[in-house]
Amino acid sequence: MKTEPAQQQAILIIGANSEIAKALATKFVTDKQYQLIVITRNPVFYQHEKYDSVQIIQVEGYQECNIQAAVATLGNYKFGKIFICHGLLHGKNVTPEKRLEDFSAEHFAQVVLVNTTIPMLWLKHLAVVVSGDIDCKIVFFSARVASISDNRLGGWYSYRSAKTALNMMLKSAAVELNRRAKNIKLVAFHPGTTDSPLSKPFQQNVPKGKLFTSTFVAQQLLNIVEALPLDGELSYLDWQGKAIDW
């Protein structure tokens, strides 16, 4: 791994094997202004000459010890943007609940771990590294279904609750960081329905024109993040840059 000059500005993508994360990486890899760093359990996508300049940090899993060790390698950089792309809607033996009888404590714990706990562990360890005089915007992938006031369909107990919990934790973190790390801006982002493995089982109900490519979502996100002020607040925004009701 190449040693970079101290204090070089960088972009960090965590959970870099998601479709939106890959699209973000593809956009950033040609920007010579920044060093692109990705953290992932599976680096196969980045083993291509196009990504030769990318620093890849492979982790075995997202236990706190692995997160802490990965963050410890980042001290020589100043980060302008960080994207934390974790999300779990369905998986092996896990599906969104349609009725109360489908709720499972085991599945709920798994969904909360991925959507809430792991992103917060990243923030816990990154906040110390990125605090300073360089503006740093940290984006977390939330969802519109996390909105309590917007919930008119019910169901999806675990996923809704996990993303709502993430929003509340990020709100508390934004209040705290506004006191001690005013250079950090937190964003909870709803990407819309993106054509990806996460949304694949549910795409048949998506209205025409509302199923987005990961490339489109990545560009929307970059435009939004670039325009956001460093205001010490948590922004809860959709892919259009519009605020979502809590």
C-alpha positions in Angstrom: 0.0 0.0 0.0 1.4 3.4 -1.0 2.2 5.8 1.8 0.5 9.2 1.2 1.7 12.6 2.3 0.5 13.7 5.7 -2.6 15.8 5.8 -3.6 15.0 2.2 -7.3 15.7 1.7 -9.4 12.6 1.1 -12.8 11.1 0.4 -13.8 8.1 2.4 -16.5 5.6 1.4 -17.5 3.0 3.9 -19.5 -0.1 3.1 -18.0 0.4 -0.4 -19.6 -2.6 -2.1 -23.1 -1.3 -2.3 -24.3 -0.1 -5.7 -24.4 3.6 -4.7 -21.0 3.3 -3.0 -19.6 1.9 -6.2 -21.2 4.7 -8.2 -19.7 7.3 -5.9 -16.3 5.7 -6.1 -16.5 5.7 -9.9 -17.1 9.5 -9.8 -14.4 10.3 -7.3 -11.6 8.1 -8.7 -10.8 10.6 -11.5 -10.7 13.6 -9.1 -7.0 14.2 -8.5 -7.8 16.7 -5.8 -8.5 14.0 -3.3 -7.2 10.6 -2.3 -10.1 8.1 -2.5 -10.2 5.6 0.3 -12.7 2.8 0.5 -13.5 0.4 3.3 -15.2 -2.9 2.5 -15.4 -6.5 3.4 -15.3 -7.5 -0.3 -12.8 -5.5 -2.5 -13.3 -7.5 -5.7 -15.0 -4.6 -7.5 -11.9 -2.4 -6.9 -9.4 -4.9 -8.2 -9.3 -3.2 -11.6 -6.7 -0.9 -13.1 -9.2 2.0 -13.1 -9.0 1.9 -9.3 -5.2 1.6 -8.9 -5.0 5.0 -7.2 -7.6 4.0 -4.6 -6.5 3.0 -1.1 -8.5 -0.1 -0.2 -9.0 -1.1 3.5 -10.4 -4.5 3.8 -12.1 -5.5 7.0 -13.2 -9.0 8.0 -16.4 -7.7 9.5 -17.9 -4.7 11.1 -17.3 -5.5 14.8 -16.2 -2.5 16.8 -12.6 -3.8 17.1 -12.4 -3.9 13.3 -13.9 -0.5 12.9 -11.5 1.0 15.4 -8.5 -0.6 13.7 -9.6 0.7 10.3 -10.1 4.2 11.5 -6.7 4.1 13.2 -5.1 3.9 9.7 -6.6 7.1 8.6 -4.7 9.6 10.6 -2.6 11.0 7.8 -5.6 12.4 5.9 -8.0 15.4 6.2 -11.4 14.3 5.1 -13.8 16.6 3.2 -16.5 14.0 2.6 -17.4 10.7 4.2 -20.1 8.3 3.0 -21.3 5.6 5.3 -23.3 3.3 3.0 -24.5 0.4 5.2 -28.1 -0.8 4.9 -30.1 -4.0 5.3 -33.7 -4.4 4.2 -33.7 -8.1 3.5 -31.4 -11.0 3.4 -31.1 -14.6 4.3 -34.2 -15.4 6.4 -34.8 -11.6 6.8 -37.7 -9.9 5.0 -39.7 -6.7 5.8 -42.6 -7.6 8.0 -46.1 -7.3 6.4 -48.0 -7.9 9.7 -47.3 -8.1 13.4 -47.1 -11.9 13.3 -44.0 -11.6 11.1 -42.0 -9.7 13.7 -38.9 -11.6 15.0 -36.6 -10.4 17.8 -33.7 -12.1 16.1 -34.3 -10.5 12.8 -35.0 -7.1 14.4 -31.6 -7.3 16.2 -29.9 -8.0 12.9 -31.5 -5.2 11.0 -30.8 -2.7 13.8 -27.1 -3.8 13.9 -26.6 -3.1 10.2 -28.7 0.1 9.9 -28.2 1.7 13.2 -25.4 0.3 15.4 -22.6 -0.1 12.8 -23.0 3.4 11.3 -22.9 4.9 14.8 -19.8 3.0 15.7 -18.1 4.5 12.6 -19.2 7.9 13.7 -18.0 7.3 17.2 -14.4 6.5 16.0 -14.3 8.9 13.1 -15.4 12.0 15.0 -12.1 12.2 16.7 -10.1 11.8 13.5 -12.1 14.4 11.5 -12.5 17.1 14.2 -10.4 20.1 13.2 -10.2 23.0 10.8 -11.2 21.2 7.6 -15.0 21.1 6.7 -16.2 17.5 6.8 -19.6 16.4 5.7 -20.6 12.9 6.8 -23.5 11.2 4.9 -25.4 8.3 6.3 -28.0 6.3 4.3 -31.4 6.7 6.0 -34.8 6.2 4.4 -38.1 8.0 3.9 -39.8 5.1 5.7 -38.0 6.2 8.9 -40.3 9.2 9.0 -42.9 8.7 11.8 -45.2 11.4 10.5 -45.0 10.0 6.9 -45.9 6.4 7.9 -49.3 5.7 6.4 -48.8 2.1 5.2 -47.5 0.4 8.4 -45.5 -2.8 8.3 -41.7 -3.0 7.8 -41.3 -2.8 11.6 -37.7 -3.6 11.8 -36.4 -1.5 8.9 -38.5 1.5 9.7 -37.5 1.4 13.3 -33.8 0.9 12.6 -33.6 3.9 10.3 -35.7 6.0 12.7 -33.3 5.1 15.5 -30.4 6.1 13.3 -32.0 9.5 12.6 -32.4 10.1 16.4 -28.9 9.1 17.1 -27.5 11.3 14.4 -29.7 14.2 15.7 -28.1 13.8 19.1 -24.7 13.5 17.6 -25.2 16.7 15.6 -26.1 18.6 18.8 -23.0 17.4 20.5 -20.7 17.9 17.6 -22.0 21.5 17.2 -20.5 22.2 20.6 -17.1 20.5 20.1 -16.5 19.8 16.4 -18.1 22.6 14.4 -16.3 21.6 11.2 -18.5 18.4 11.0 -21.9 18.3 9.2 -24.1 15.3 9.4 -26.6 14.2 6.7 -29.2 11.5 6.7 -29.9 10.7 3.1 -32.9 9.0 1.4 -31.7 7.9 -2.0 -35.2 7.0 -3.4 -35.7 3.5 -4.8 -32.4 2.6 -6.5 -32.0 -0.3 -8.9 -29.9 -2.5 -6.6 -30.1 -5.9 -4.9 -31.6 -4.1 -1.8 -34.7 -3.0 -3.7 -34.9 -5.8 -6.2 -37.8 -7.7 -4.6 -39.9 -4.6 -4.3 -39.4 -2.9 -7.7 -42.7 -4.1 -9.2 -44.6 -1.5 -7.1 -42.3 1.4 -8.0 -44.1 4.1 -10.1 -42.8 4.7 -13.6 -39.8 7.0 -13.5 -39.1 6.5 -9.8 -36.6 3.6 -10.1 -33.2 5.3 -10.2 -29.8 4.1 -11.4 -27.1 4.2 -8.8 -25.2 6.6 -11.0 -28.1 9.1 -10.9 -28.4 8.8 -7.2 -24.7 9.3 -6.6 -24.7 12.5 -8.7 -27.8 13.8 -6.9 -26.1 13.1 -3.6 -22.9 14.9 -4.6 -24.8 17.9 -5.8 -26.7 18.1 -2.5 -23.7 17.6 -0.2 -21.7 20.2 -2.1 -24.4 22.8 -1.5 -25.1 22.1 2.2 -24.0 24.8 4.7 -21.9 23.8 7.7 -24.7 24.7 10.2 -24.3 22.2 13.0 -27.6 20.6 12.2 -28.6 17.2 11.0 -30.1 17.4 7.6 -32.7 14.7 6.7 -33.0 14.9 2.9 -34.3 13.0 -0.1 -32.6 12.5 -3.4 -34.0 15.8 -4.6 -32.5 17.7 -1.7 -35.9 18.2 -0.1 -36.2 18.0 3.7 -38.2 15.0 5.0 -40.5 15.4 8.0 -39.3 13.6 11.0 
